[in-house]
Amino acid sequence: MAHGNTDGGTGSAGGTEPEASDSLRTFGAVVHALREHAGLSREEFGKRVGYSKHTIASIEQGRRMPERGFVESAEPLLGNTGALRKAAPYLSRQVGLASWFQRWARLEAQALTLWTYECRVIPGLLQTERYARAVTGSVPPVKDEEQVAQQVEARMERQQLFARKPPIAFSFIIEQALLERGTGGPDVTRELLDSLLKRSQQFNVELQIMPLHQPDHAGFDGPLMLLESPDNKWFGYAEGQRGGMLISDPKEVSITLQRYARLRSQALTSEDSRSLLKQMRGAL
């Protein structure tokens, strides 16, 4: 959501304003100081490196991840100290993730197992860029292009988890209704279905669809996420309209595990889920 969607967190779209990481703030402060030392205004500096003054402001305030081209163009203008080149590899892309999701994101990066049930929007880890853009732009308040780009970039960045070594064991349960909704239009939905089919074939990914008709349903309380840490402790995460909650109390985690196990038994099998995805893809 922003949980993992909103970024908020996972994949949905609501949440608080993205919070810049400490590394981005520090990098931005260095750029700011070097620019002023060089006697350049933001506008003049921006023209010389090929960026708008607004983008320069975002970088200096730690709200935007600088591109490699920016670093290479800025170095000779700011004294050729090498400081920006040396600092750039250590920047954290936490920008675009809501502050209340960032603790979960840190746990997620080290997880052995990651399970997600979603009933509002396709989980952020499974979104295509076009779908993520459609979701992010749909939910008020209105966002400018830079805000949308930051949130979409953060969501796409999280998908590097699929290639992590050692691999994470993923399980996803998503409601069929989310695919029927047609977010972004037919082209976006076709691309999304193709992406889900491809992802479901990955050796460490289990994808299940919860059918439209399922009277006995354990997910009425909303989306949930679970992960197993390297020391085999389990944590849960639940997200609402404007915030999220990390679940660490063993009793509450146990309840969340029970709910996920029930959802798994109620959803279509992985094979039947793929068949449904192919059928939906063919109907578009």
C-alpha positions in Angstrom: 0.0 0.0 0.0 1.1 2.4 0.8 1.5 -0.1 2.9 3.6 -1.6 1.4 1.1 -0.1 -0.7 0.7 3.4 0.0 3.9 3.6 0.5 2.5 4.1 3.1 3.6 1.0 2.9 2.4 -1.8 0.7 0.6 -0.8 -2.1 -2.3 1.4 -1.3 -2.5 5.0 -1.8 -3.2 6.9 1.4 -0.9 7.9 4.2 1.0 10.8 5.5 3.6 12.8 3.7 6.7 10.9 2.7 9.6 11.3 5.1 13.1 11.9 3.8 15.8 9.5 5.1 18.7 10.9 7.2 21.2 10.1 4.4 19.2 12.1 1.9 18.9 15.1 4.3 22.6 15.0 4.9 23.5 14.8 1.2 21.1 17.7 0.5 22.6 19.8 3.2 26.1 19.2 1.7 24.8 20.2 -1.8 23.2 23.3 -0.3 26.4 24.4 1.5 28.6 23.8 -1.5 26.3 25.6 -3.9 26.2 28.6 -1.6 30.0 28.5 -1.2 30.2 28.5 -5.0 28.0 31.6 -5.1 25.3 30.0 -7.2 21.6 30.5 -6.8 19.3 27.5 -7.1 18.0 28.7 -10.4 21.5 29.3 -11.8 22.9 26.0 -10.5 19.8 24.2 -11.8 20.3 25.6 -15.3 24.0 24.5 -15.3 23.3 20.9 -14.2 20.1 20.6 -16.3 17.5 20.6 -13.5 14.8 23.0 -12.5 15.3 25.1 -9.3 12.4 23.2 -7.8 14.2 19.9 -8.3 17.4 21.4 -6.8 15.3 22.5 -3.8 13.9 19.0 -3.4 17.4 17.5 -3.4 18.7 20.0 -1.0 15.8 19.4 1.4 16.3 15.6 1.3 13.0 15.0 -0.5 14.4 13.6 -3.8 16.9 10.9 -4.7 19.6 12.5 -6.8 20.2 10.8 -10.2 23.7 9.8 -11.2 23.7 12.4 -13.9 23.1 15.1 -11.3 26.0 14.0 -9.2 28.4 13.9 -12.2 27.2 17.4 -13.4 27.3 19.0 -10.0 30.8 17.9 -8.9 32.8 20.2 -11.2 30.5 23.1 -10.3 30.8 22.6 -6.6 34.6 22.4 -6.3 35.4 18.9 -7.6 35.9 17.6 -4.1 34.5 14.1 -4.8 32.3 14.4 -1.8 29.1 13.9 -3.8 30.4 10.9 -5.7 31.6 9.2 -2.6 28.4 9.9 -0.7 25.9 8.9 -3.5 26.3 5.1 -3.1 25.2 5.3 0.6 22.0 7.2 0.0 18.8 5.4 1.3 15.7 5.4 -0.9 13.4 5.6 2.1 12.0 8.8 0.5 8.5 8.1 -0.8 7.7 5.7 2.1 5.5 7.2 4.7 7.3 7.6 8.1 5.0 5.1 9.8 5.8 2.4 7.2 9.6 2.8 7.4 10.1 0.6 10.4 8.3 -2.2 8.7 10.4 -1.6 5.5 13.5 -2.1 7.5 12.3 -5.4 8.9 11.1 -6.4 5.4 14.6 -5.9 4.0 15.9 -8.7 6.2 12.9 -11.0 6.2 13.0 -14.8 5.6 9.3 -15.0 4.9 6.8 -12.3 3.8 3.1 -12.8 3.5 0.5 -10.3 2.2 -3.3 -10.2 2.0 -4.8 -7.2 0.3 -8.4 -6.3 -0.4 -8.1 -2.6 -1.4 -5.4 -2.4 -4.0 -2.8 -4.7 -5.6 0.1 -5.0 -3.1 2.9 -2.6 -3.8 5.4 -5.4 -4.4 3.2 -6.6 -7.3 2.3 -3.3 -8.9 3.5 -2.3 -12.3 4.8 1.2 -12.7 1.7 2.3 -14.6 -0.7 0.8 -12.1 1.2 2.4 -9.2 1.0 5.8 -10.9 -2.8 5.3 -11.5 -3.3 4.4 -7.8 -1.1 7.1 -6.4 -2.8 9.8 -8.5 -6.3 8.7 -7.7 -6.5 9.3 -3.9 -6.8 12.9 -2.5 -5.1 15.1 -1.7 -4.0 16.1 -5.2 -0.3 15.4 -5.7 2.1 17.1 -8.1 4.2 15.2 -10.5 7.2 15.1 -8.2 5.2 13.6 -5.3 3.7 11.0 -7.6 7.1 10.2 -9.0 8.7 9.8 -5.6 6.0 7.4 -4.3 6.0 5.3 -7.5 9.8 5.2 -7.4 9.8 4.0 -3.8 7.3 1.3 -4.6 9.3 0.1 -7.6 12.5 0.1 -5.5 10.9 -2.3 -3.0 10.5 -4.9 -5.7 14.2 -5.5 -5.6 13.3 -7.8 -2.7 12.2 -10.4 -5.2 15.9 -10.8 -6.3 17.4 -10.7 -2.8 19.8 -13.4 -1.7 19.1 -15.4 0.3 15.7 -15.4 -1.3 12.5 -14.5 0.6 9.6 -16.9 0.7 6.6 -14.8 -0.6 2.9 -15.5 -0.3 0.3 -13.1 -1.7 -3.5 -13.3 -1.4 -5.4 -10.7 -3.4 -9.1 -10.2 -4.0 -10.4 -10.9 -7.5 -12.4 -7.7 -7.3 -9.1 -5.6 -7.4 -8.4 -7.0 -10.9 -12.0 -6.6 -12.0 -11.9 -2.9 -11.0 -9.8 -2.0 -14.1 -7.7 0.7 -12.3 -5.9 2.8 -14.9 -7.9 1.3 -17.8 -7.7 -1.8 -20.0 -4.1 -1.3 -21.1 -2.9 -1.0 -17.5 -4.9 -4.0 -16.4 -3.6 -6.1 -19.2 0.0 -5.2 -18.3 -0.8 -5.9 -14.6 -2.2 -9.3 -15.4 0.8 -10.2 -17.5 3.1 -9.1 -14.7 1.2 -11.1 -12.1 1.3 -14.2 -14.3 5.1 -13.8 -14.7 5.7 -13.2 -11.0 3.6 -16.2 -10.0 6.0 -18.4 -11.8 8.9 -17.3 -9.7 10.2 -20.2 -7.6 9.8 -18.3 -4.3 6.4 -16.7 -4.9 3.0 -18.1 -4.1 0.1 -16.1 -5.5 -3.5 -16.9 -4.6 -6.7 -15.1 -5.7 -9.6 -14.8 -3.4 -12.7 -15.4 -5.6 -15.6 -12.9 -5.8 -17.9 -15.4 -4.3 -16.6 -16.5 -0.9 -19.2 -16.2 1.9 -16.8 -17.6 4.5 -14.1 -15.0 4.6 -11.4 -14.4 7.3 -10.3 -11.1 5.9 -13.3 -8.9 6.8 -11.1 -6.8 9.2 -9.0 -5.6 6.2 -5.5 -6.1 4.8 -2.6 -7.6 6.7 1.0 -8.4 6.3 3.3 -10.8 8.2 7.0 -11.4 8.1 9.5 -13.8 9.7 12.8 -12.2 10.8 16.2 -13.8 10.6 16.0 -14.9 14.2 12.6 -16.6 13.4 10.4 -14.0 15.1 7.1 -13.1 13.5 5.8 -9.5 13.1 2.5 -8.3 11.6 1.5 -5.0 10.0 -1.9 -3.5 9.5 -2.8 -0.4 7.7 -5.7 2.0 7.6 -6.7 5.1 5.7 -4.1 7.5 7.3 -1.6 5.3 9.2 -0.2 1.9 9.9 0.5 -0.3 12.9 3.4 -2.7 13.5 2.2 -5.8 15.4 4.9 -7.3 17.7 2.9 -8.6 20.7 3.1 -12.5 20.4 -0.6 -12.9 21.1 -1.7 -10.4 18.4 0.8 -11.9 16.0 -0.6 -15.3 16.6 -4.1 -14.1 15.8 -2.8 -12.5 12.6 -1.1 -15.8 11.6 -4.4 -17.7 12.3 -6.2 -15.3 10.0 -3.7 -15.6 7.2 -3.8 -19.4 7.4 -7.6 -19.3 7.1 -7.4 -16.9 4.2 -5.0 -19.3 2.4 -7.4 -22.2 2.8 -10.3 -20.0 1.4 -8.5 -18.6 -1.6 -8.0 -20.4 -4.9 -4.9 -22.6 -5.2 -1.9 -21.2 -6.9 -2.7 -23.3 -10.0 -6.3 -22.3 -10.1 -5.3 -18.7 -9.5 -3.1 -18.7 -12.6 -5.9 -20.2 -14.6 -8.2 -17.4 -13.5 -5.6 -14.7 -14.3 -5.2 -16.2 -17.8 -8.9 -16.2 -18.3 -9.2 -12.6 -17.2 -6.3 -11.6 -19.5 -8.0 -13.3 -22.5 -11.2 -11.5 -21.8 -9.7 -8.0 -22.1 
